Amino acid sequence: MINVEKFSKAFSDKNRIKIIDYLSAGQRNVSEIADKLNVEENLASHHLRVLAGLGFLKNDKKGREVFYKINDTRFVNLIRDLKKNSAFKEILMRALEEE
């Protein structure tokens, strides 16, 4: 079942939400993400470590560069867990109807 505290931590910062949105178009390295967010690379790296540590991102090393991508399996499991909670289920169903 979902750990609400971890979920809250992952999405408590608007930059982390922006990172997830940006990575939905494909994998990116730290420099690209920092540029997109208009932040220093060390701050982008911190946000990426938090998201990856919670299982929301995977990384792929290519030489000296690390590329991050969304962990689809983690998000599918998250949605399944949220659907088990009646309050979240109602919110999810309404959101799906709006699209």
N, CA, C and O atoms as CSV, one atom per row, in Angstrom:
chain,resi,resn,atom,element,x,y,z
A,1,MET,N,N,0.840,-1.184,0.000
A,1,MET,CA,C,0.000,0.000,0.000
A,1,MET,C,C,0.882,1.243,0.000
A,1,MET,O,O,2.018,1.201,0.473
A,2,ILE,N,N,0.380,2.315,-0.511
A,2,ILE,CA,C,1.128,3.557,-0.651
A,2,ILE,C,C,1.500,4.152,0.705
A,2,ILE,O,O,0.691,4.168,1.633
A,3,ASN,N,N,2.728,4.638,0.802
A,3,ASN,CA,C,3.177,5.362,1.979
A,3,ASN,C,C,2.911,6.843,1.706
A,3,ASN,O,O,3.616,7.479,0.922
A,4,VAL,N,N,1.882,7.380,2.365
A,4,VAL,CA,C,1.438,8.751,2.102
A,4,VAL,C,C,2.545,9.756,2.388
A,4,VAL,O,O,2.675,10.753,1.677
A,5,GLU,N,N,3.336,9.507,3.411
A,5,GLU,CA,C,4.422,10.430,3.760
A,5,GLU,C,C,5.440,10.518,2.620
A,5,GLU,O,O,5.884,11.610,2.264
A,6,LYS,N,N,5.803,9.381,2.055
A,6,LYS,CA,C,6.752,9.378,0.934
A,6,LYS,C,C,6.155,10.037,-0.297
A,6,LYS,O,O,6.825,10.807,-0.985
A,7,PHE,N,N,4.910,9.737,-0.568
A,7,PHE,CA,C,4.226,10.345,-1.704
A,7,PHE,C,C,4.192,11.860,-1.541
A,7,PHE,O,O,4.476,12.597,-2.484
A,8,SER,N,N,3.847,12.317,-0.354
A,8,SER,CA,C,3.797,13.757,-0.080
A,8,SER,C,C,5.161,14.404,-0.263
A,8,SER,O,O,5.265,15.495,-0.823
A,9,LYS,N,N,6.204,13.731,0.209
A,9,LYS,CA,C,7.560,14.270,0.078
A,9,LYS,C,C,7.942,14.394,-1.397
A,9,LYS,O,O,8.545,15.386,-1.806
A,10,ALA,N,N,7.595,13.402,-2.177
A,10,ALA,CA,C,7.967,13.411,-3.595
A,10,ALA,C,C,7.345,14.579,-4.334
A,10,ALA,O,O,7.973,15.153,-5.223
A,11,PHE,N,N,6.127,14.938,-3.979
A,11,PHE,CA,C,5.401,15.960,-4.733
A,11,PHE,C,C,5.159,17.248,-3.941
A,11,PHE,O,O,4.285,18.046,-4.278
A,12,SER,N,N,5.950,17.429,-2.886
A,12,SER,CA,C,5.781,18.624,-2.059
A,12,SER,C,C,6.479,19.847,-2.640
A,12,SER,O,O,6.283,20.959,-2.150
A,13,ASP,N,N,7.272,19.663,-3.656
A,13,ASP,CA,C,8.012,20.769,-4.261
A,13,ASP,C,C,7.592,20.913,-5.720
A,13,ASP,O,O,7.537,19.932,-6.461
A,14,LYS,N,N,7.299,22.141,-6.121
A,14,LYS,CA,C,6.823,22.363,-7.495
A,14,LYS,C,C,7.870,21.964,-8.532
A,14,LYS,O,O,7.509,21.581,-9.645
A,15,ASN,N,N,9.154,22.046,-8.196
A,15,ASN,CA,C,10.187,21.634,-9.145
A,15,ASN,C,C,10.138,20.138,-9.409
A,15,ASN,O,O,10.426,19.699,-10.522
A,16,ARG,N,N,9.779,19.351,-8.409
A,16,ARG,CA,C,9.681,17.902,-8.618
A,16,ARG,C,C,8.520,17.577,-9.547
A,16,ARG,O,O,8.614,16.668,-10.371
A,17,ILE,N,N,7.450,18.305,-9.416
A,17,ILE,CA,C,6.312,18.106,-10.318
A,17,ILE,C,C,6.703,18.514,-11.734
A,17,ILE,O,O,6.337,17.843,-12.699
A,18,LYS,N,N,7.444,19.611,-11.862
A,18,LYS,CA,C,7.919,20.056,-13.173
A,18,LYS,C,C,8.860,19.017,-13.791
A,18,LYS,O,O,8.832,18.785,-15.000
A,19,ILE,N,N,9.688,18.399,-12.957
A,19,ILE,CA,C,10.610,17.366,-13.452
A,19,ILE,C,C,9.818,16.191,-14.015
A,19,ILE,O,O,10.114,15.711,-15.109
A,20,ILE,N,N,8.815,15.724,-13.276
A,20,ILE,CA,C,7.990,14.607,-13.757
A,20,ILE,C,C,7.335,14.979,-15.079
A,20,ILE,O,O,7.305,14.176,-16.011
A,21,ASP,N,N,6.816,16.184,-15.158
A,21,ASP,CA,C,6.173,16.653,-16.388
A,21,ASP,C,C,7.185,16.689,-17.537
A,21,ASP,O,O,6.887,16.230,-18.640
A,22,TYR,N,N,8.360,17.224,-17.287
A,22,TYR,CA,C,9.398,17.333,-18.319
A,22,TYR,C,C,9.856,15.950,-18.781
A,22,TYR,O,O,10.069,15.726,-19.973
A,23,LEU,N,N,10.006,15.028,-17.835
A,23,LEU,CA,C,10.462,13.686,-18.191
A,23,LEU,C,C,9.381,12.852,-18.882
A,23,LEU,O,O,9.676,11.795,-19.441
A,24,SER,N,N,8.154,13.315,-18.845
A,24,SER,CA,C,7.098,12.579,-19.540
A,24,SER,C,C,7.321,12.579,-21.052
A,24,SER,O,O,6.747,11.756,-21.767
A,25,ALA,N,N,8.155,13.503,-21.538
A,25,ALA,CA,C,8.478,13.559,-22.968
A,25,ALA,C,C,9.714,12.730,-23.315
A,25,ALA,O,O,10.072,12.619,-24.488
A,26,GLY,N,N,10.367,12.149,-22.316
A,26,GLY,CA,C,11.550,11.333,-22.575
A,26,GLY,C,C,12.638,11.581,-21.560
A,26,GLY,O,O,12.565,12.512,-20.758
A,27,GLN,N,N,13.647,10.737,-21.605
A,27,GLN,CA,C,14.720,10.849,-20.617
A,27,GLN,C,C,15.590,12.076,-20.850
A,27,GLN,O,O,15.751,12.530,-21.983
A,28,ARG,N,N,16.141,12.601,-19.780
A,28,ARG,CA,C,16.974,13.801,-19.817
A,28,ARG,C,C,18.114,13.663,-18.824
A,28,ARG,O,O,18.032,12.893,-17.868
A,29,ASN,N,N,19.190,14.425,-19.063
A,29,ASN,CA,C,20.279,14.446,-18.092
A,29,ASN,C,C,20.101,15.620,-17.131
A,29,ASN,O,O,19.209,16.450,-17.310
A,30,VAL,N,N,20.945,15.679,-16.124
A,30,VAL,CA,C,20.829,16.700,-15.087
A,30,VAL,C,C,20.939,18.106,-15.673
A,30,VAL,O,O,20.194,18.999,-15.271
A,31,SER,N,N,21.844,18.312,-16.604
A,31,SER,CA,C,22.027,19.642,-17.202
A,31,SER,C,C,20.765,20.112,-17.904
A,31,SER,O,O,20.361,21.265,-17.756
A,32,GLU,N,N,20.148,19.236,-18.658
A,32,GLU,CA,C,18.915,19.592,-19.364
A,32,GLU,C,C,17.798,19.949,-18.379
A,32,GLU,O,O,17.046,20.900,-18.590
A,33,ILE,N,N,17.710,19.180,-17.319
A,33,ILE,CA,C,16.667,19.423,-16.322
A,33,ILE,C,C,16.924,20.729,-15.584
A,33,ILE,O,O,16.000,21.510,-15.355
A,34,ALA,N,N,18.177,20.968,-15.212
A,34,ALA,CA,C,18.524,22.218,-14.525
A,34,ALA,C,C,18.219,23.419,-15.413
A,34,ALA,O,O,17.690,24.425,-14.940
A,35,ASP,N,N,18.550,23.317,-16.695
A,35,ASP,CA,C,18.260,24.408,-17.635
A,35,ASP,C,C,16.757,24.648,-17.744
A,35,ASP,O,O,16.301,25.792,-17.726
A,36,LYS,N,N,16.001,23.578,-17.854
A,36,LYS,CA,C,14.545,23.703,-17.989
A,36,LYS,C,C,13.917,24.365,-16.762
A,36,LYS,O,O,12.997,25.174,-16.883
A,37,LEU,N,N,14.430,24.009,-15.576
A,37,LEU,CA,C,13.894,24.554,-14.332
A,37,LEU,C,C,14.499,25.909,-13.976
A,37,LEU,O,O,14.009,26.610,-13.090
A,38,ASN,N,N,15.582,26.267,-14.689
A,38,ASN,CA,C,16.304,27.505,-14.399
A,38,ASN,C,C,16.853,27.500,-12.971
A,38,ASN,O,O,16.711,28.470,-12.226
A,39,VAL,N,N,17.490,26.368,-12.611
A,39,VAL,CA,C,18.114,26.218,-11.299
A,39,VAL,C,C,19.530,25.679,-11.486
A,39,VAL,O,O,19.895,25.228,-12.572
A,40,GLU,N,N,20.325,25.731,-10.414
A,40,GLU,CA,C,21.672,25.154,-10.440
A,40,GLU,C,C,21.576,23.633,-10.556
A,40,GLU,O,O,20.603,23.020,-10.117
A,41,GLU,N,N,22.609,23.039,-11.159
A,41,GLU,CA,C,22.609,21.587,-11.336
A,41,GLU,C,C,22.538,20.833,-10.017
A,41,GLU,O,O,21.910,19.777,-9.938
A,42,ASN,N,N,23.192,21.377,-8.960
A,42,ASN,CA,C,23.167,20.660,-7.681
A,42,ASN,C,C,21.749,20.605,-7.094
A,42,ASN,O,O,21.394,19.621,-6.444
A,43,LEU,N,N,20.941,21.640,-7.313
A,43,LEU,CA,C,19.557,21.618,-6.840
A,43,LEU,C,C,18.723,20.636,-7.676
A,43,LEU,O,O,17.911,19.885,-7.136
A,44,ALA,N,N,18.931,20.652,-8.979
A,44,ALA,CA,C,18.233,19.689,-9.843
A,44,ALA,C,C,18.614,18.262,-9.440
A,44,ALA,O,O,17.754,17.383,-9.385
A,45,SER,N,N,19.886,18.032,-9.161
A,45,SER,CA,C,20.348,16.708,-8.734
A,45,SER,C,C,19.681,16.280,-7.437
A,45,SER,O,O,19.318,15.115,-7.272
A,46,HIS,N,N,19.525,17.218,-6.525
A,46,HIS,CA,C,18.860,16.904,-5.254
A,46,HIS,C,C,17.428,16.427,-5.505
A,46,HIS,O,O,17.011,15.400,-4.969
A,47,HIS,N,N,16.684,17.166,-6.311
A,47,HIS,CA,C,15.304,16.786,-6.612
A,47,HIS,C,C,15.247,15.434,-7.319
A,47,HIS,O,O,14.372,14.617,-7.032
A,48,LEU,N,N,16.163,15.204,-8.227
A,48,LEU,CA,C,16.216,13.924,-8.937
A,48,LEU,C,C,16.521,12.775,-7.977
A,48,LEU,O,O,15.935,11.699,-8.090
A,49,ARG,N,N,17.441,13.002,-7.030
A,49,ARG,CA,C,17.761,11.960,-6.041
A,49,ARG,C,C,16.544,11.634,-5.177
A,49,ARG,O,O,16.287,10.468,-4.878
A,50,VAL,N,N,15.797,12.660,-4.776
A,50,VAL,CA,C,14.594,12.423,-3.967
A,50,VAL,C,C,13.603,11.577,-4.747
A,50,VAL,O,O,13.107,10.573,-4.236
A,51,LEU,N,N,13.310,11.970,-5.976
A,51,LEU,CA,C,12.343,11.234,-6.795
A,51,LEU,C,C,12.811,9.816,-7.102
A,51,LEU,O,O,12.024,8.870,-7.060
A,52,ALA,N,N,14.099,9.676,-7.410
A,52,ALA,CA,C,14.644,8.346,-7.702
A,52,ALA,C,C,14.659,7.485,-6.447
A,52,ALA,O,O,14.352,6.294,-6.507
A,53,GLY,N,N,15.012,8.079,-5.313
A,53,GLY,CA,C,15.053,7.345,-4.058
A,53,GLY,C,C,13.692,6.811,-3.642
A,53,GLY,O,O,13.601,5.790,-2.961
A,54,LEU,N,N,12.648,7.495,-4.046
A,54,LEU,CA,C,11.286,7.068,-3.747
A,54,LEU,C,C,10.717,6.152,-4.829
A,54,LEU,O,O,9.578,5.694,-4.735
A,55,GLY,N,N,11.526,5.891,-5.855
A,55,GLY,CA,C,11.124,4.947,-6.893
A,55,GLY,C,C,10.374,5.537,-8.066
A,55,GLY,O,O,9.927,4.795,-8.940
A,56,PHE,N,N,10.220,6.858,-8.112
A,56,PHE,CA,C,9.468,7.477,-9.194
A,56,PHE,C,C,10.290,7.663,-10.463
A,56,PHE,O,O,9.730,7.861,-11.541
A,57,LEU,N,N,11.621,7.600,-10.342
A,57,LEU,CA,C,12.494,7.732,-11.511
A,57,LEU,C,C,13.475,6.576,-11.571
A,57,LEU,O,O,13.833,5.982,-10.554
A,58,LYS,N,N,13.896,6.275,-12.778
A,58,LYS,CA,C,14.992,5.344,-13.029
A,58,LYS,C,C,16.109,6.158,-13.661
A,58,LYS,O,O,15.862,7.215,-14.242
A,59,ASN,N,N,17.339,5.665,-13.548
A,59,ASN,CA,C,18.417,6.362,-14.238
A,59,ASN,C,C,19.225,5.391,-15.057
A,59,ASN,O,O,19.264,4.188,-14.798
A,60,ASP,N,N,19.861,5.951,-16.044
A,60,ASP,CA,C,20.620,5.189,-17.024
A,60,ASP,C,C,21.937,5.909,-17.230
A,60,ASP,O,O,21.946,7.063,-17.659
A,61,LYS,N,N,23.058,5.248,-16.932
A,61,LYS,CA,C,24.362,5.886,-17.121
A,61,LYS,C,C,24.870,5.615,-18.523
A,61,LYS,O,O,24.883,4.481,-19.000
A,62,LYS,N,N,25.290,6.699,-19.168
A,62,LYS,CA,C,25.902,6.603,-20.490
A,62,LYS,C,C,27.216,7.357,-20.405
A,62,LYS,O,O,27.258,8.583,-20.510
A,63,GLY,N,N,28.292,6.598,-20.213
A,63,GLY,CA,C,29.589,7.240,-20.001
A,63,GLY,C,C,29.586,7.941,-18.656
A,63,GLY,O,O,29.307,7.330,-17.624
A,64,ARG,N,N,29.895,9.217,-18.676
A,64,ARG,CA,C,29.928,9.995,-17.435
A,64,ARG,C,C,28.591,10.660,-17.128
A,64,ARG,O,O,28.407,11.225,-16.050
A,65,GLU,N,N,27.665,10.593,-18.071
A,65,GLU,CA,C,26.372,11.244,-17.884
A,65,GLU,C,C,25.333,10.272,-17.340
A,65,GLU,O,O,25.352,9.077,-17.632
A,66,VAL,N,N,24.431,10.822,-16.542
A,66,VAL,CA,C,23.310,10.051,-16.016
A,66,VAL,C,C,22.036,10.632,-16.599
A,66,VAL,O,O,21.793,11.835,-16.507
A,67,PHE,N,N,21.235,9.785,-17.192
A,67,PHE,CA,C,19.960,10.195,-17.775
A,67,PHE,C,C,18.837,9.636,-16.909
A,67,PHE,O,O,18.875,8.479,-16.489
A,68,TYR,N,N,17.847,10.469,-16.652
A,68,TYR,CA,C,16.714,10.082,-15.814
A,68,TYR,C,C,15.473,9.901,-16.667
A,68,TYR,O,O,15.275,10.592,-17.666
A,69,LYS,N,N,14.639,8.953,-16.249
A,69,LYS,CA,C,13.361,8.719,-16.923
A,69,LYS,C,C,12.340,8.288,-15.878
A,69,LYS,O,O,12.691,7.853,-14.781
A,70,ILE,N,N,11.096,8.417,-16.237
A,70,ILE,CA,C,10.011,8.052,-15.334
A,70,ILE,C,C,9.955,6.533,-15.171
A,70,ILE,O,O,10.118,5.785,-16.135
A,71,ASN,N,N,9.724,6.099,-13.949
A,71,ASN,CA,C,9.527,4.685,-13.660
A,71,ASN,C,C,8.028,4.401,-13.798
A,71,ASN,O,O,7.265,4.550,-12.844
A,72,ASP,N,N,7.626,3.995,-14.990
A,72,ASP,CA,C,6.210,3.764,-15.283
A,72,ASP,C,C,5.574,2.784,-14.307
A,72,ASP,O,O,4.438,2.983,-13.878
A,73,THR,N,N,6.294,1.734,-13.957
A,73,THR,CA,C,5.763,0.713,-13.055
A,73,THR,C,C,5.380,1.318,-11.715
A,73,THR,O,O,4.342,0.971,-11.151
A,74,ARG,N,N,6.201,2.211,-11.204
A,74,ARG,CA,C,5.930,2.852,-9.907
A,74,ARG,C,C,4.647,3.684,-9.986
A,74,ARG,O,O,3.837,3.660,-9.059
A,75,PHE,N,N,4.461,4.410,-11.076
A,75,PHE,CA,C,3.255,5.225,-11.209
A,75,PHE,C,C,2.006,4.370,-11.374
A,75,PHE,O,O,0.953,4.718,-10.841
A,76,VAL,N,N,2.101,3.267,-12.096
A,76,VAL,CA,C,0.960,2.362,-12.242
A,76,VAL,C,C,0.589,1.791,-10.873
A,76,VAL,O,O,-0.590,1.728,-10.522
A,77,ASN,N,N,1.588,1.379,-10.107
A,77,ASN,CA,C,1.317,0.853,-8.772
A,77,ASN,C,C,0.726,1.925,-7.860
A,77,ASN,O,O,-0.148,1.638,-7.042
A,78,LEU,N,N,1.203,3.150,-8.001
A,78,LEU,CA,C,0.676,4.263,-7.213
A,78,LEU,C,C,-0.816,4.458,-7.502
A,78,LEU,O,O,-1.623,4.607,-6.584
A,79,ILE,N,N,-1.164,4.455,-8.774
A,79,ILE,CA,C,-2.570,4.641,-9.153
A,79,ILE,C,C,-3.419,3.486,-8.626
A,79,ILE,O,O,-4.533,3.702,-8.149
A,80,ARG,N,N,-2.904,2.280,-8.711
A,80,ARG,CA,C,-3.641,1.122,-8.176
A,80,ARG,C,C,-3.877,1.293,-6.677
A,80,ARG,O,O,-4.979,1.051,-6.183
A,81,ASP,N,N,-2.837,1.710,-5.960
A,81,ASP,CA,C,-2.971,1.909,-4.515
A,81,ASP,C,C,-3.952,3.024,-4.198
A,81,ASP,O,O,-4.753,2.903,-3.271
A,82,LEU,N,N,-3.897,4.106,-4.959
A,82,LEU,CA,C,-4.804,5.224,-4.719
A,82,LEU,C,C,-6.256,4.817,-4.966
A,82,LEU,O,O,-7.161,5.274,-4.268
A,83,LYS,N,N,-6.472,3.958,-5.961
A,83,LYS,CA,C,-7.833,3.519,-6.273
A,83,LYS,C,C,-8.438,2.696,-5.137
A,83,LYS,O,O,-9.660,2.583,-5.046
A,84,LYS,N,N,-7.604,2.122,-4.273
A,84,LYS,CA,C,-8.097,1.328,-3.146
A,84,LYS,C,C,-8.644,2.217,-2.032
A,84,LYS,O,O,-9.404,1.754,-1.181
A,85,ASN,N,N,-8.263,3.481,-2.037
A,85,ASN,CA,C,-8.743,4.429,-1.041
A,85,ASN,C,C,-9.964,5.131,-1.617
A,85,ASN,O,O,-9.881,5.739,-2.684
A,86,SER,N,N,-11.092,5.056,-0.926
A,86,SER,CA,C,-12.341,5.566,-1.492
A,86,SER,C,C,-12.278,7.054,-1.833
A,86,SER,O,O,-12.814,7.462,-2.864
A,87,ALA,N,N,-11.645,7.870,-1.004
A,87,ALA,CA,C,-11.566,9.310,-1.290
A,87,ALA,C,C,-10.731,9.562,-2.544
A,87,ALA,O,O,-11.131,10.334,-3.416
A,88,PHE,N,N,-9.575,8.910,-2.631
A,88,PHE,CA,C,-8.726,9.085,-3.806
A,88,PHE,C,C,-9.374,8.492,-5.052
A,88,PHE,O,O,-9.242,9.035,-6.149
A,89,LYS,N,N,-10.067,7.387,-4.876
A,89,LYS,CA,C,-10.723,6.747,-6.021
A,89,LYS,C,C,-11.723,7.705,-6.656
A,89,LYS,O,O,-11.775,7.831,-7.879
A,90,GLU,N,N,-12.507,8.372,-5.838
A,90,GLU,CA,C,-13.491,9.320,-6.352
A,90,GLU,C,C,-12.800,10.462,-7.105
A,90,GLU,O,O,-13.254,10.863,-8.177
A,91,ILE,N,N,-11.726,10.973,-6.557
A,91,ILE,CA,C,-10.972,12.054,-7.197
A,91,ILE,C,C,-10.401,11.586,-8.530
A,91,ILE,O,O,-10.480,12.300,-9.530
A,92,LEU,N,N,-9.829,10.393,-8.545
A,92,LEU,CA,C,-9.266,9.839,-9.786
A,92,LEU,C,C,-10.337,9.646,-10.853
A,92,LEU,O,O,-10.122,9.967,-12.022
A,93,MET,N,N,-11.462,9.134,-10.456
A,93,MET,CA,C,-12.530,8.901,-11.416
A,93,MET,C,C,-13.029,10.204,-12.010
A,93,MET,O,O,-13.289,10.275,-13.211
A,94,ARG,N,N,-13.168,11.235,-11.192
A,94,ARG,CA,C,-13.589,12.545,-11.692
A,94,ARG,C,C,-12.544,13.105,-12.659
A,94,ARG,O,O,-12.886,13.666,-13.700
A,95,ALA,N,N,-11.289,12.948,-12.307
A,95,ALA,CA,C,-10.216,13.460,-13.166
A,95,ALA,C,C,-10.221,12.768,-14.517
A,95,ALA,O,O,-10.018,13.411,-15.547
A,96,LEU,N,N,-10.451,11.472,-14.520
A,96,LEU,CA,C,-10.485,10.716,-15.774
A,96,LEU,C,C,-11.683,11.107,-16.628
A,96,LEU,O,O,-11.593,11.115,-17.856
A,97,GLU,N,N,-12.789,11.428,-15.996
A,97,GLU,CA,C,-13.985,11.846,-16.737
A,97,GLU,C,C,-13.784,13.197,-17.410
A,97,GLU,O,O,-14.356,13.459,-18.468
A,98,GLU,N,N,-12.965,14.061,-16.792
A,98,GLU,CA,C,-12.750,15.414,-17.313
A,98,GLU,C,C,-11.911,15.426,-18.578
A,98,GLU,O,O,-11.959,16.391,-19.340
A,99,GLU,N,N,-11.151,14.380,-18.812
A,99,GLU,CA,C,-10.259,14.370,-19.986
A,99,GLU,C,C,-10.959,14.043,-21.230
A,99,GLU,O,O,-10.340,13.998,-22.293
